[in-house]
Amino acid sequence: MPGLWEKAYKFISENNADKIVGVCLPPRSNHYFYTCGIEIEAVDYDTVEKGMTLHTFPKQKYVVFKHFGPSNEIPYTYGELWKVFDRGGYKIKVGMPEIEIVKSNMFGKEETAEYEMEIWLPVQ
């Protein structure tokens, strides 16, 4: 994933985006599809480069959590989130993406205590 994020960061920097969006399908699985990019309101096909893809998803209700600390601790955060998720009686909405949002000012801080990101879990 680090290579994917580096490539996305280059695109985001060139396009002045304020955040990067990571998408996991299906969520809560050891085998999932992961991609990252930017959120857009409309498609400008002239800016879509070779190797890029466009994904659309229907509106969905999410429970949003925050991760604070180095990125190598994200798996621990997910483990804790799933405990809270289960205790809270939430049910995953099957087929909907799990989303990670990182503000662009976090690039370069991935291994520091300052790093933070949002984790959005789809619920029924």
N, C-alpha and C positions, 0 to 999 in steps of 0.2 A: 503493500500500500504506500510506503514512503515515496516510491518513484511516481506513482499516480498523483499524489499530493503535490510533488515538486512540479510536475507538468501542469497541473491545474493552477498552481500558484503563479506560474509564468503567464498563463492566459488571463487570470484574474488581475494581475498587475498591469498587463497591457490594456485591459478593458475597464480599469478603475472600479472593479466590483468591491463591495464592502464586506462580503462574506463568501465562504465556500460551503457548499451543501454536499454532504456525503449521503449516499443512499444504499441501504442493505435490503435485499430481497431474497428469500423470505426472512423476516426477523427471527431472532431467538433460535438459531440453528448453527451447527458447526459447518454446514455446507450452504453458502449463500453467495449471491452475486453482489459485488460492491462496485460502485462507481462514484465519482464526485464531479462537481461542476458548479455552475451558478444558476440561480433562480431567475427566470425571465417572464415577462408579461406576454411578449409576442416574439415570434421567430423572425430574425433577419437572416435569411438563408445565405446572404453574401458573407456573413461572418462565421458560418459553420465550416470548420476546417476538416480536412481528411482525418479520419480516425475518431471524430466526434460523433456522438449520438444524441438524440433528443428523446426524453422520456416525459410522459405526462401521466398524472395520477388524479383520480377524482378527489373531491373534498373529503376530508377525513378528520375525525376527532382524535387528538393526541394527549398523552400525559407527558409533560416536559420536565426533564431533570437537568441538573448542571454537573459537569465534571470539573473539578479544580485540581491542578497539579500536573506533574509531568505526563506526557502522552503514554509512556510505558505503563502507567497505572490505570489506563482506561479499562482493561479487562477486569480489574478488581472493582472498579466503579460499576460496570455492567453486572457483575455478580451481586453486588449490594442492591442495585436497582431491581433486579429480578426478585429478590427477597421481598422488598417493599411492594412491588407490583403484585406478587402472589398474595401477600398478607392483606393488601387493600382490596382483594377480590376482583381485580381488573382482569379482563380477558383480551388477549391479542386479537386484533382484526386480521384474520387470515387473508393473505394475498396483498396486503397493504405494506408500503415500505416503512422501515425504521429509518429515521433521519438524524444525521449529525450536522450541526451548524457551528462553524468556526468563523469568527470575525477575522478579517484580513490582518488586523493589527496584532494577531497572535502568531503570525508566521515568524519563525526564528526563536520563538519562546517555547517550543514544543517540549523541551527537556527541563523547563524551569517550574518553580512553584507558582509563577504568575499565569501559566497556561490555563485556559478555561474553554469549555465548549458546551453546547446544549445537546442533549440526547432526547429525541422525540420518539415515543413508543405508541403505535397505533392501538386504539382500544375500540371495543364494540360499543 
